[in-house]
């Protein structure tokens, strides 16, 4: 039962981070994000909480969304961020 509680607590923290109620651990900004689902590369920001991606903000669609709070901000300088170890189909 303890493992189930840990999972629920972890998901709750990710959701709270994604919705801006708690700060992210790391915010990657000025990144070219490889979007394997829409087959594109777009500028954007990525939120990370507890080692998991909590949110992806594509700047072409959400430019008016302010950057969320984060303990650490990493400027990617236009470098690429690409997902790994996923099933893209």
N, CA, C and O atoms as a CHARMM CRD file, in Angstrom:
* protein
*
  356
    1    1 UNK  N      0.81100  -1.18800   0.00000 PROA 1      0.00000
    2    1 UNK  CA     0.00000   0.00000   0.00000 PROA 1      0.00000
    3    1 UNK  C      0.86500   1.26600   0.00000 PROA 1      0.00000
    4    1 UNK  O      0.44400   2.30800  -0.50300 PROA 1      0.00000
    5    2 UNK  N      2.08000   1.17200   0.56800 PROA 2      0.00000
    6    2 UNK  CA     2.96000   2.33600   0.62300 PROA 2      0.00000
    7    2 UNK  C      3.37300   2.78300  -0.77800 PROA 2      0.00000
    8    2 UNK  O      3.46300   3.98300  -1.03600 PROA 2      0.00000
    9    3 UNK  N      3.63100   1.82700  -1.69900 PROA 3      0.00000
   10    3 UNK  CA     4.01500   2.19000  -3.06100 PROA 3      0.00000
   11    3 UNK  C      2.90100   2.96200  -3.76000 PROA 3      0.00000
   12    3 UNK  O      3.16500   3.92500  -4.48000 PROA 3      0.00000
   13    4 UNK  N      1.66400   2.54300  -3.55000 PROA 4      0.00000
   14    4 UNK  CA     0.53000   3.23700  -4.16500 PROA 4      0.00000
   15    4 UNK  C      0.44900   4.66500  -3.64400 PROA 4      0.00000
   16    4 UNK  O      0.20000   5.58900  -4.41800 PROA 4      0.00000
   17    5 UNK  N      0.65100   4.85600  -2.36300 PROA 5      0.00000
   18    5 UNK  CA     0.61300   6.19800  -1.78000 PROA 5      0.00000
   19    5 UNK  C      1.72100   7.05900  -2.35200 PROA 5      0.00000
   20    5 UNK  O      1.48900   8.23000  -2.65100 PROA 5      0.00000
   21    6 UNK  N      2.93000   6.50900  -2.51300 PROA 6      0.00000
   22    6 UNK  CA     4.04100   7.26100  -3.07300 PROA 6      0.00000
   23    6 UNK  C      3.73500   7.70500  -4.50000 PROA 6      0.00000
   24    6 UNK  O      4.06800   8.82300  -4.89000 PROA 6      0.00000
   25    7 UNK  N      3.09800   6.82500  -5.28100 PROA 7      0.00000
   26    7 UNK  CA     2.73600   7.16200  -6.65800 PROA 7      0.00000
   27    7 UNK  C      1.72400   8.30400  -6.67800 PROA 7      0.00000
   28    7 UNK  O      1.86500   9.24700  -7.45700 PROA 7      0.00000
   29    8 UNK  N      0.72300   8.22400  -5.84000 PROA 8      0.00000
   30    8 UNK  CA    -0.31100   9.26100  -5.78100 PROA 8      0.00000
   31    8 UNK  C      0.30500  10.58200  -5.35600 PROA 8      0.00000
   32    8 UNK  O     -0.01800  11.62800  -5.91800 PROA 8      0.00000
   33    9 UNK  N      1.18600  10.54100  -4.37000 PROA 9      0.00000
   34    9 UNK  CA     1.83900  11.76000  -3.90600 PROA 9      0.00000
   35    9 UNK  C      2.71900  12.35800  -5.01000 PROA 9      0.00000
   36    9 UNK  O      2.73100  13.57400  -5.19600 PROA 9      0.00000
   37   10 UNK  N      3.44500  11.52400  -5.73600 PROA 10     0.00000
   38   10 UNK  CA     4.30600  12.00000  -6.82600 PROA 10     0.00000
   39   10 UNK  C      3.47500  12.63900  -7.93700 PROA 10     0.00000
   40   10 UNK  O      3.83600  13.69800  -8.45100 PROA 10     0.00000
   41   11 UNK  N      2.38100  12.01200  -8.30200 PROA 11     0.00000
   42   11 UNK  CA     1.51400  12.56800  -9.34800 PROA 11     0.00000
   43   11 UNK  C      0.88700  13.88400  -8.89000 PROA 11     0.00000
   44   11 UNK  O      0.73800  14.81700  -9.68000 PROA 11     0.00000
   45   12 UNK  N      0.52700  13.95200  -7.62900 PROA 12     0.00000
   46   12 UNK  CA    -0.04500  15.18000  -7.08300 PROA 12     0.00000
   47   12 UNK  C      0.95400  16.33200  -7.16500 PROA 12     0.00000
   48   12 UNK  O      0.58300  17.45700  -7.50100 PROA 12     0.00000
   49   13 UNK  N      2.22100  16.05000  -6.85900 PROA 13     0.00000
   50   13 UNK  CA     3.24800  17.08600  -6.93900 PROA 13     0.00000
   51   13 UNK  C      3.48900  17.52900  -8.38700 PROA 13     0.00000
   52   13 UNK  O      3.69300  18.71500  -8.64600 PROA 13     0.00000
   53   14 UNK  N      3.46800  16.58400  -9.32500 PROA 14     0.00000
   54   14 UNK  CA     3.63000  16.95000 -10.73900 PROA 14     0.00000
   55   14 UNK  C      2.47700  17.82900 -11.21200 PROA 14     0.00000
   56   14 UNK  O      2.69400  18.82200 -11.90700 PROA 14     0.00000
   57   15 UNK  N      1.27200  17.47000 -10.84300 PROA 15     0.00000
   58   15 UNK  CA     0.10400  18.26400 -11.23200 PROA 15     0.00000
   59   15 UNK  C      0.16300  19.65200 -10.60700 PROA 15     0.00000
   60   15 UNK  O     -0.11000  20.64800 -11.27800 PROA 15     0.00000
   61   16 UNK  N      0.51700  19.72300  -9.32600 PROA 16     0.00000
   62   16 UNK  CA     0.63800  21.02200  -8.66200 PROA 16     0.00000
   63   16 UNK  C      1.67600  21.89800  -9.34800 PROA 16     0.00000
   64   16 UNK  O      1.47400  23.10500  -9.48600 PROA 16     0.00000
   65   17 UNK  N      2.77300  21.31300  -9.77600 PROA 17     0.00000
   66   17 UNK  CA     3.81200  22.05200 -10.48800 PROA 17     0.00000
   67   17 UNK  C      3.29800  22.51500 -11.85000 PROA 17     0.00000
   68   17 UNK  O      3.47300  23.67500 -12.22400 PROA 17     0.00000
   69   18 UNK  N      2.67100  21.61400 -12.58000 PROA 18     0.00000
   70   18 UNK  CA     2.16100  21.94600 -13.91800 PROA 18     0.00000
   71   18 UNK  C      1.13400  23.07300 -13.86200 PROA 18     0.00000
   72   18 UNK  O      1.03800  23.87600 -14.79000 PROA 18     0.00000
   73   19 UNK  N      0.37700  23.13200 -12.79000 PROA 19     0.00000
   74   19 UNK  CA    -0.65600  24.16700 -12.65600 PROA 19     0.00000
   75   19 UNK  C     -0.16400  25.40100 -11.91500 PROA 19     0.00000
   76   19 UNK  O     -0.94100  26.31900 -11.65400 PROA 19     0.00000
   77   20 UNK  N      1.13600  25.42900 -11.57000 PROA 20     0.00000
   78   20 UNK  CA     1.72500  26.62300 -10.98800 PROA 20     0.00000
   79   20 UNK  C      1.52100  26.80800  -9.49500 PROA 20     0.00000
   80   20 UNK  O      1.80000  27.88500  -8.96800 PROA 20     0.00000
   81   21 UNK  N      1.04600  25.79400  -8.80900 PROA 21     0.00000
   82   21 UNK  CA     0.82800  25.92000  -7.36600 PROA 21     0.00000
   83   21 UNK  C      2.10900  25.75000  -6.56300 PROA 21     0.00000
   84   21 UNK  O      2.23000  26.29100  -5.46400 PROA 21     0.00000
   85   22 UNK  N      3.06600  25.00200  -7.10600 PROA 22     0.00000
   86   22 UNK  CA     4.38400  24.85500  -6.47200 PROA 22     0.00000
   87   22 UNK  C      5.44300  25.06700  -7.55400 PROA 22     0.00000
   88   22 UNK  O      5.19100  24.78900  -8.72700 PROA 22     0.00000
   89   23 UNK  N      6.61300  25.55200  -7.17600 PROA 23     0.00000
   90   23 UNK  CA     7.64400  25.82000  -8.18900 PROA 23     0.00000
   91   23 UNK  C      8.26600  24.53600  -8.73400 PROA 23     0.00000
   92   23 UNK  O      8.29400  23.50100  -8.06800 PROA 23     0.00000
   93   24 UNK  N      8.75300  24.63700  -9.94400 PROA 24     0.00000
   94   24 UNK  CA     9.48800  23.52800 -10.56600 PROA 24     0.00000
   95   24 UNK  C     10.88900  23.47000  -9.96800 PROA 24     0.00000
   96   24 UNK  O     11.37700  24.44800  -9.40200 PROA 24     0.00000
   97   25 UNK  N     11.52000  22.32400 -10.10100 PROA 25     0.00000
   98   25 UNK  CA    12.92500  22.20900  -9.70900 PROA 25     0.00000
   99   25 UNK  C     13.79700  22.90100 -10.75700 PROA 25     0.00000
  100   25 UNK  O     14.71700  23.64600 -10.41600 PROA 25     0.00000
  101   26 UNK  N     13.50100  22.64900 -12.03400 PROA 26     0.00000
  102   26 UNK  CA    14.27100  23.21300 -13.14000 PROA 26     0.00000
  103   26 UNK  C     13.32200  23.67100 -14.23700 PROA 26     0.00000
  104   26 UNK  O     12.33700  23.00100 -14.54700 PROA 26     0.00000
  105   27 UNK  N     13.63300  24.81800 -14.81700 PROA 27     0.00000
  106   27 UNK  CA    12.90300  25.33900 -15.96600 PROA 27     0.00000
  107   27 UNK  C     13.91700  25.54500 -17.08600 PROA 27     0.00000
  108   27 UNK  O     14.84600  26.34200 -16.95200 PROA 27     0.00000
  109   28 UNK  N     13.73800  24.82700 -18.18600 PROA 28     0.00000
  110   28 UNK  CA    14.58400  25.00200 -19.36600 PROA 28     0.00000
  111   28 UNK  C     13.91100  26.02500 -20.27000 PROA 28     0.00000
  112   28 UNK  O     12.74800  25.85500 -20.63600 PROA 28     0.00000
  113   29 UNK  N     14.62200  27.07500 -20.63100 PROA 29     0.00000
  114   29 UNK  CA    14.06900  28.13500 -21.47900 PROA 29     0.00000
  115   29 UNK  C     14.89900  28.24600 -22.75000 PROA 29     0.00000
  116   29 UNK  O     16.01600  27.73400 -22.82800 PROA 29     0.00000
  117   30 UNK  N     14.32900  28.93000 -23.75400 PROA 30     0.00000
  118   30 UNK  CA    15.01900  29.19000 -25.02100 PROA 30     0.00000
  119   30 UNK  C     15.51100  27.88800 -25.66200 PROA 30     0.00000
  120   30 UNK  O     16.64700  27.79300 -26.12600 PROA 30     0.00000
  121   31 UNK  N     14.62100  26.88800 -25.67200 PROA 31     0.00000
  122   31 UNK  CA    14.96400  25.57000 -26.22000 PROA 31     0.00000
  123   31 UNK  C     14.20100  25.31100 -27.51400 PROA 31     0.00000
  124   31 UNK  O     13.08200  25.78900 -27.70000 PROA 31     0.00000
  125   32 UNK  N     14.81800  24.55600 -28.39300 PROA 32     0.00000
  126   32 UNK  CA    14.12600  24.04000 -29.58400 PROA 32     0.00000
  127   32 UNK  C     13.67100  22.62800 -29.20100 PROA 32     0.00000
  128   32 UNK  O     14.48400  21.71300 -29.06900 PROA 32     0.00000
  129   33 UNK  N     12.37800  22.47500 -29.03000 PROA 33     0.00000
  130   33 UNK  CA    11.81600  21.22100 -28.53200 PROA 33     0.00000
  131   33 UNK  C     11.39400  20.34900 -29.70500 PROA 33     0.00000
  132   33 UNK  O     10.63300  20.78100 -30.57100 PROA 33     0.00000
  133   34 UNK  N     11.89400  19.12400 -29.72500 PROA 34     0.00000
  134   34 UNK  CA    11.51700  18.16300 -30.75700 PROA 34     0.00000
  135   34 UNK  C     10.19000  17.53600 -30.32200 PROA 34     0.00000
  136   34 UNK  O     10.13500  16.78700 -29.34600 PROA 34     0.00000
  137   35 UNK  N      9.13800  17.85000 -31.05200 PROA 35     0.00000
  138   35 UNK  CA     7.78800  17.36300 -30.76200 PROA 35     0.00000
  139   35 UNK  C      7.51200  16.17700 -31.68500 PROA 35     0.00000
  140   35 UNK  O      7.14600  16.36300 -32.84500 PROA 35     0.00000
  141   36 UNK  N      7.68700  14.95600 -31.17000 PROA 36     0.00000
  142   36 UNK  CA     7.55000  13.76500 -31.99800 PROA 36     0.00000
  143   36 UNK  C      6.10000  13.45000 -32.33100 PROA 36     0.00000
  144   36 UNK  O      5.83700  12.68100 -33.25600 PROA 36     0.00000
  145   37 UNK  N      5.16700  14.01800 -31.60900 PROA 37     0.00000
  146   37 UNK  CA     3.75000  13.75400 -31.88000 PROA 37     0.00000
  147   37 UNK  C      3.21300  14.63400 -33.00500 PROA 37     0.00000
  148   37 UNK  O      2.39100  14.18600 -33.80500 PROA 37     0.00000
  149   38 UNK  N      3.67700  15.88800 -33.07000 PROA 38     0.00000
  150   38 UNK  CA     3.21700  16.79400 -34.12700 PROA 38     0.00000
  151   38 UNK  C      4.24800  16.93100 -35.24700 PROA 38     0.00000
  152   38 UNK  O      4.06600  17.72000 -36.17400 PROA 38     0.00000
  153   39 UNK  N      5.34300  16.15000 -35.15200 PROA 39     0.00000
  154   39 UNK  CA     6.38500  16.12700 -36.18400 PROA 39     0.00000
  155   39 UNK  C      6.90200  17.52400 -36.50400 PROA 39     0.00000
  156   39 UNK  O      6.84600  17.98200 -37.64600 PROA 39     0.00000
  157   40 UNK  N      7.40500  18.18600 -35.47400 PROA 40     0.00000
  158   40 UNK  CA     7.90700  19.54300 -35.64400 PROA 40     0.00000
  159   40 UNK  C      8.98300  19.82300 -34.61100 PROA 40     0.00000
  160   40 UNK  O      9.17600  19.05900 -33.66600 PROA 40     0.00000
  161   41 UNK  N      9.67400  20.92900 -34.81000 PROA 41     0.00000
  162   41 UNK  CA    10.59900  21.47700 -33.82900 PROA 41     0.00000
  163   41 UNK  C     10.10600  22.88700 -33.54100 PROA 41     0.00000
  164   41 UNK  O      9.94200  23.68600 -34.46300 PROA 41     0.00000
  165   42 UNK  N      9.86800  23.20100 -32.27000 PROA 42     0.00000
  166   42 UNK  CA     9.31300  24.50000 -31.90400 PROA 42     0.00000
  167   42 UNK  C     10.04500  25.06100 -30.68700 PROA 42     0.00000
  168   42 UNK  O     10.50900  24.31600 -29.82400 PROA 42     0.00000
  169   43 UNK  N     10.13800  26.38300 -30.64000 PROA 43     0.00000
  170   43 UNK  CA    10.72700  27.03400 -29.47600 PROA 43     0.00000
  171   43 UNK  C      9.80200  26.86200 -28.27700 PROA 43     0.00000
  172   43 UNK  O      8.57900  26.87000 -28.41600 PROA 43     0.00000
  173   44 UNK  N     10.40200  26.70800 -27.09900 PROA 44     0.00000
  174   44 UNK  CA     9.56600  26.56300 -25.92400 PROA 44     0.00000
  175   44 UNK  C     10.34000  26.42800 -24.63800 PROA 44     0.00000
  176   44 UNK  O     11.55500  26.61800 -24.57800 PROA 44     0.00000
  177   45 UNK  N      9.57000  26.08600 -23.59300 PROA 45     0.00000
  178   45 UNK  CA    10.09300  25.93300 -22.23400 PROA 45     0.00000
  179   45 UNK  C      9.63600  24.59400 -21.68100 PROA 45     0.00000
  180   45 UNK  O      8.56300  24.10600 -22.03700 PROA 45     0.00000
  181   46 UNK  N     10.44100  23.99800 -20.81500 PROA 46     0.00000
  182   46 UNK  CA    10.12000  22.69500 -20.22200 PROA 46     0.00000
  183   46 UNK  C     10.30300  22.78400 -18.71400 PROA 46     0.00000
  184   46 UNK  O     11.34000  23.23600 -18.22800 PROA 46     0.00000
  185   47 UNK  N      9.27500  22.34600 -17.97500 PROA 47     0.00000
  186   47 UNK  CA     9.30900  22.29600 -16.51100 PROA 47     0.00000
  187   47 UNK  C      9.67300  20.90300 -16.04000 PROA 47     0.00000
  188   47 UNK  O      9.15600  19.91700 -16.56500 PROA 47     0.00000
  189   48 UNK  N     10.55700  20.80800 -15.05400 PROA 48     0.00000
  190   48 UNK  CA    10.92900  19.51200 -14.47500 PROA 48     0.00000
  191   48 UNK  C     10.70700  19.57100 -12.96800 PROA 48     0.00000
  192   48 UNK  O     11.13700  20.51300 -12.30300 PROA 48     0.00000
  193   49 UNK  N     10.02800  18.55000 -12.43600 PROA 49     0.00000
  194   49 UNK  CA     9.78300  18.43200 -10.99500 PROA 49     0.00000
  195   49 UNK  C     10.08500  17.00300 -10.57200 PROA 49     0.00000
  196   49 UNK  O      9.56400  16.05700 -11.16300 PROA 49     0.00000
  197   50 UNK  N     10.90700  16.84200  -9.57300 PROA 50     0.00000
  198   50 UNK  CA    11.24700  15.51900  -9.03600 PROA 50     0.00000
  199   50 UNK  C     11.74500  14.55900 -10.11800 PROA 50     0.00000
  200   50 UNK  O     11.45100  13.36400 -10.08000 PROA 50     0.00000
  201   51 UNK  N     12.50200  15.09100 -11.08500 PROA 51     0.00000
  202   51 UNK  CA    13.08100  14.26000 -12.13200 PROA 51     0.00000
  203   51 UNK  C     12.14200  13.89100 -13.26600 PROA 51     0.00000
  204   51 UNK  O     12.51000  13.10900 -14.14300 PROA 51     0.00000
  205   52 UNK  N     10.93300  14.44300 -13.26200 PROA 52     0.00000
  206   52 UNK  CA     9.95200  14.15300 -14.32100 PROA 52     0.00000
  207   52 UNK  C      9.53100  15.44100 -15.00400 PROA 52     0.00000
  208   52 UNK  O      9.51500  16.50300 -14.38200 PROA 52     0.00000
  209   53 UNK  N      9.19000  15.34900 -16.28400 PROA 53     0.00000
  210   53 UNK  CA     8.68500  16.51000 -17.00200 PROA 53     0.00000
  211   53 UNK  C      7.28100  16.81000 -16.50200 PROA 53     0.00000
  212   53 UNK  O      6.38900  15.96500 -16.57600 PROA 53     0.00000
  213   54 UNK  N      7.09600  18.02100 -15.99100 PROA 54     0.00000
  214   54 UNK  CA     5.80100  18.43500 -15.46500 PROA 54     0.00000
  215   54 UNK  C      5.01800  19.25600 -16.48000 PROA 54     0.00000
  216   54 UNK  O      3.79600  19.36200 -16.38000 PROA 54     0.00000
  217   55 UNK  N      5.70900  19.83900 -17.45800 PROA 55     0.00000
  218   55 UNK  CA     5.00100  20.63400 -18.44500 PROA 55     0.00000
  219   55 UNK  C      5.89900  21.06700 -19.58600 PROA 55     0.00000
  220   55 UNK  O      7.11000  21.22100 -19.42600 PROA 55     0.00000
  221   56 UNK  N      5.28200  21.25900 -20.74000 PROA 56     0.00000
  222   56 UNK  CA     5.96400  21.76600 -21.92400 PROA 56     0.00000
  223   56 UNK  C      5.14200  22.94200 -22.43500 PROA 56     0.00000
  224   56 UNK  O      3.95200  22.79800 -22.71800 PROA 56     0.00000
  225   57 UNK  N      5.76900  24.08900 -22.55100 PROA 57     0.00000
  226   57 UNK  CA     5.10400  25.29000 -23.05700 PROA 57     0.00000
  227   57 UNK  C      5.74000  25.66000 -24.38200 PROA 57     0.00000
  228   57 UNK  O      6.88700  26.10800 -24.42100 PROA 57     0.00000
  229   58 UNK  N      5.00800  25.47800 -25.46300 PROA 58     0.00000
  230   58 UNK  CA     5.50800  25.85600 -26.78200 PROA 58     0.00000
  231   58 UNK  C      5.26900  27.34200 -26.96600 PROA 58     0.00000
  232   58 UNK  O      4.12900  27.80200 -26.88700 PROA 58     0.00000
  233   59 UNK  N      6.32800  28.09700 -27.20900 PROA 59     0.00000
  234   59 UNK  CA     6.22200  29.54700 -27.28300 PROA 59     0.00000
  235   59 UNK  C      5.39000  30.03500 -28.45700 PROA 59     0.00000
  236   59 UNK  O      4.85300  31.14200 -28.40500 PROA 59     0.00000
  237   60 UNK  N      5.26700  29.24400 -29.51300 PROA 60     0.00000
  238   60 UNK  CA     4.46600  29.67700 -30.65500 PROA 60     0.00000
  239   60 UNK  C      2.97500  29.70900 -30.32500 PROA 60     0.00000
  240   60 UNK  O      2.22200  30.44200 -30.96600 PROA 60     0.00000
  241   61 UNK  N      2.54300  28.94200 -29.35400 PROA 61     0.00000
  242   61 UNK  CA     1.12400  28.89400 -28.98700 PROA 61     0.00000
  243   61 UNK  C      0.84300  29.58100 -27.66400 PROA 61     0.00000
  244   61 UNK  O     -0.27400  30.04600 -27.43700 PROA 61     0.00000
  245   62 UNK  N      1.84800  29.65300 -26.77700 PROA 62     0.00000
  246   62 UNK  CA     1.61300  30.13400 -25.42700 PROA 62     0.00000
  247   62 UNK  C      2.57600  31.25000 -25.04700 PROA 62     0.00000
  248   62 UNK  O      3.04400  31.31700 -23.91100 PROA 62     0.00000
  249   63 UNK  N      2.86700  32.12700 -26.00600 PROA 63     0.00000
  250   63 UNK  CA     3.84300  33.18200 -25.76300 PROA 63     0.00000
  251   63 UNK  C      3.38800  34.13000 -24.66100 PROA 63     0.00000
  252   63 UNK  O      4.21600  34.75100 -23.99400 PROA 63     0.00000
  253   64 UNK  N      2.07700  34.24600 -24.46800 PROA 64     0.00000
  254   64 UNK  CA     1.56800  35.14800 -23.44500 PROA 64     0.00000
  255   64 UNK  C      1.56400  34.51800 -22.05400 PROA 64     0.00000
  256   64 UNK  O      1.23200  35.19200 -21.07800 PROA 64     0.00000
  257   65 UNK  N      1.92500  33.24500 -21.94500 PROA 65     0.00000
  258   65 UNK  CA     1.98400  32.56700 -20.65300 PROA 65     0.00000
  259   65 UNK  C      3.32400  32.89600 -20.00300 PROA 65     0.00000
  260   65 UNK  O      4.37400  32.58500 -20.56500 PROA 65     0.00000
  261   66 UNK  N      3.30000  33.52500 -18.81700 PROA 66     0.00000
  262   66 UNK  CA     4.57100  33.84600 -18.16800 PROA 66     0.00000
  263   66 UNK  C      5.30500  32.58700 -17.73400 PROA 66     0.00000
  264   66 UNK  O      4.68900  31.54500 -17.50700 PROA 66     0.00000
  265   67 UNK  N      6.62100  32.68900 -17.62000 PROA 67     0.00000
  266   67 UNK  CA     7.40800  31.54300 -17.17300 PROA 67     0.00000
  267   67 UNK  C      7.07900  31.22800 -15.72500 PROA 67     0.00000
  268   67 UNK  O      7.03500  32.12600 -14.88500 PROA 67     0.00000
  269   68 UNK  N      6.84800  29.96200 -15.43200 PROA 68     0.00000
  270   68 UNK  CA     6.55200  29.56500 -14.05400 PROA 68     0.00000
  271   68 UNK  C      7.78200  29.71700 -13.16100 PROA 68     0.00000
  272   68 UNK  O      8.90400  29.87100 -13.64400 PROA 68     0.00000
  273   69 UNK  N      7.54800  29.67000 -11.84900 PROA 69     0.00000
  274   69 UNK  CA     8.64300  29.73500 -10.88600 PROA 69     0.00000
  275   69 UNK  C      9.44000  28.43500 -10.92300 PROA 69     0.00000
  276   69 UNK  O      8.89400  27.35600 -11.15100 PROA 69     0.00000
  277   70 UNK  N     10.75100  28.56600 -10.69100 PROA 70     0.00000
  278   70 UNK  CA    11.62200  27.38800 -10.65200 PROA 70     0.00000
  279   70 UNK  C     12.83500  27.68500  -9.78200 PROA 70     0.00000
  280   70 UNK  O     13.30900  28.81900  -9.71800 PROA 70     0.00000
  281   71 UNK  N     13.32600  26.65100  -9.11700 PROA 71     0.00000
  282   71 UNK  CA    14.52500  26.79900  -8.28900 PROA 71     0.00000
  283   71 UNK  C     15.74900  27.08000  -9.14300 PROA 71     0.00000
  284   71 UNK  O     16.65600  27.79500  -8.71800 PROA 71     0.00000
  285   72 UNK  N     15.77800  26.51700 -10.35600 PROA 72     0.00000
  286   72 UNK  CA    16.90500  26.69700 -11.26900 PROA 72     0.00000
  287   72 UNK  C     16.36500  26.94200 -12.66700 PROA 72     0.00000
  288   72 UNK  O     15.46300  26.23800 -13.11900 PROA 72     0.00000
  289   73 UNK  N     16.91300  27.93600 -13.35400 PROA 73     0.00000
  290   73 UNK  CA    16.54200  28.22000 -14.74400 PROA 73     0.00000
  291   73 UNK  C     17.76500  27.95400 -15.60900 PROA 73     0.00000
  292   73 UNK  O     18.85000  28.47600 -15.35200 PROA 73     0.00000
  293   74 UNK  N     17.57300  27.13100 -16.64300 PROA 74     0.00000
  294   74 UNK  CA    18.65600  26.79000 -17.56900 PROA 74     0.00000
  295   74 UNK  C     18.31400  27.38400 -18.93500 PROA 74     0.00000
  296   74 UNK  O     17.30200  27.02400 -19.53700 PROA 74     0.00000
  297   75 UNK  N     19.15700  28.28800 -19.41900 PROA 75     0.00000
  298   75 UNK  CA    18.98200  28.85900 -20.75100 PROA 75     0.00000
  299   75 UNK  C     19.64700  27.91800 -21.74900 PROA 75     0.00000
  300   75 UNK  O     20.86700  27.75700 -21.74100 PROA 75     0.00000
  301   76 UNK  N     18.85100  27.30700 -22.59300 PROA 76     0.00000
  302   76 UNK  CA    19.36900  26.33000 -23.56100 PROA 76     0.00000
  303   76 UNK  C     20.05000  27.00400 -24.74400 PROA 76     0.00000
  304   76 UNK  O     20.72200  26.33600 -25.53000 PROA 76     0.00000
  305   77 UNK  N     19.89100  28.30400 -24.88300 PROA 77     0.00000
  306   77 UNK  CA    20.57800  29.02300 -25.95400 PROA 77     0.00000
  307   77 UNK  C     20.21900  28.53600 -27.34200 PROA 77     0.00000
  308   77 UNK  O     21.05600  28.56700 -28.24400 PROA 77     0.00000
  309   78 UNK  N     18.98200  28.08600 -27.52900 PROA 78     0.00000
  310   78 UNK  CA    18.54600  27.60600 -28.82700 PROA 78     0.00000
  311   78 UNK  C     18.91600  26.16700 -29.12900 PROA 78     0.00000
  312   78 UNK  O     18.68600  25.68700 -30.23900 PROA 78     0.00000
  313   79 UNK  N     19.48700  25.47500 -28.15700 PROA 79     0.00000
  314   79 UNK  CA    19.81800  24.05900 -28.35400 PROA 79     0.00000
  315   79 UNK  C     18.54700  23.21700 -28.37300 PROA 79     0.00000
  316   79 UNK  O     17.47700  23.67200 -27.96900 PROA 79     0.00000
  317   80 UNK  N     18.68500  21.99700 -28.84500 PROA 80     0.00000
  318   80 UNK  CA    17.54900  21.08900 -28.98300 PROA 80     0.00000
  319   80 UNK  C     17.30400  20.29500 -27.70800 PROA 80     0.00000
  320   80 UNK  O     18.24600  19.85200 -27.05100 PROA 80     0.00000
  321   81 UNK  N     16.03500  20.11700 -27.36200 PROA 81     0.00000
  322   81 UNK  CA    15.60700  19.17300 -26.32500 PROA 81     0.00000
  323   81 UNK  C     14.75600  18.13300 -27.01900 PROA 81     0.00000
  324   81 UNK  O     13.78600  18.46200 -27.70100 PROA 81     0.00000
  325   82 UNK  N     15.12500  16.87600 -26.84000 PROA 82     0.00000
  326   82 UNK  CA    14.40600  15.78200 -27.51100 PROA 82     0.00000
  327   82 UNK  C     14.04000  14.70500 -26.49200 PROA 82     0.00000
  328   82 UNK  O     14.81700  14.42700 -25.58000 PROA 82     0.00000
  329   83 UNK  N     12.87400  14.10600 -26.64000 PROA 83     0.00000
  330   83 UNK  CA    12.48700  13.04500 -25.72100 PROA 83     0.00000
  331   83 UNK  C     13.31200  11.79200 -25.97700 PROA 83     0.00000
  332   83 UNK  O     13.82400  11.57100 -27.07400 PROA 83     0.00000
  333   84 UNK  N     13.42400  10.99300 -24.94600 PROA 84     0.00000
  334   84 UNK  CA    14.14400   9.73800 -25.07500 PROA 84     0.00000
  335   84 UNK  C     13.32400   8.61200 -24.45500 PROA 84     0.00000
  336   84 UNK  O     12.50100   8.84100 -23.56800 PROA 84     0.00000
  337   85 UNK  N     13.55800   7.41100 -24.92700 PROA 85     0.00000
  338   85 UNK  CA    12.91200   6.21900 -24.39200 PROA 85     0.00000
  339   85 UNK  C     11.38900   6.30900 -24.36800 PROA 85     0.00000
  340   85 UNK  O     10.75600   5.99000 -23.36100 PROA 85     0.00000
  341   86 UNK  N     10.80600   6.74700 -25.48500 PROA 86     0.00000
  342   86 UNK  CA     9.34100   6.76300 -25.60800 PROA 86     0.00000
  343   86 UNK  C      8.93800   5.97500 -26.84000 PROA 86     0.00000
  344   86 UNK  O      9.74200   5.74700 -27.74400 PROA 86     0.00000
  345   87 UNK  N      7.70900   5.57400 -26.85900 PROA 87     0.00000
  346   87 UNK  CA     7.13100   4.93200 -28.03300 PROA 87     0.00000
  347   87 UNK  C      6.34800   6.00900 -28.77500 PROA 87     0.00000
  348   87 UNK  O      5.25600   6.38700 -28.35100 PROA 87     0.00000
  349   88 UNK  N      6.89200   6.49400 -29.85900 PROA 88     0.00000
  350   88 UNK  CA     6.29900   7.63200 -30.56900 PROA 88     0.00000
  351   88 UNK  C      5.17500   7.28700 -31.51800 PROA 88     0.00000
  352   88 UNK  O      4.77100   8.14500 -32.30300 PROA 88     0.00000
  353   89 UNK  N      4.64700   6.06900 -31.48900 PROA 89     0.00000
  354   89 UNK  CA     3.54900   5.75500 -32.40100 PROA 89     0.00000
  355   89 UNK  C      2.38600   5.11500 -31.73600 PROA 89     0.00000
  356   89 UNK  O      1.39500   4.80100 -32.39300 PROA 89     0.00000
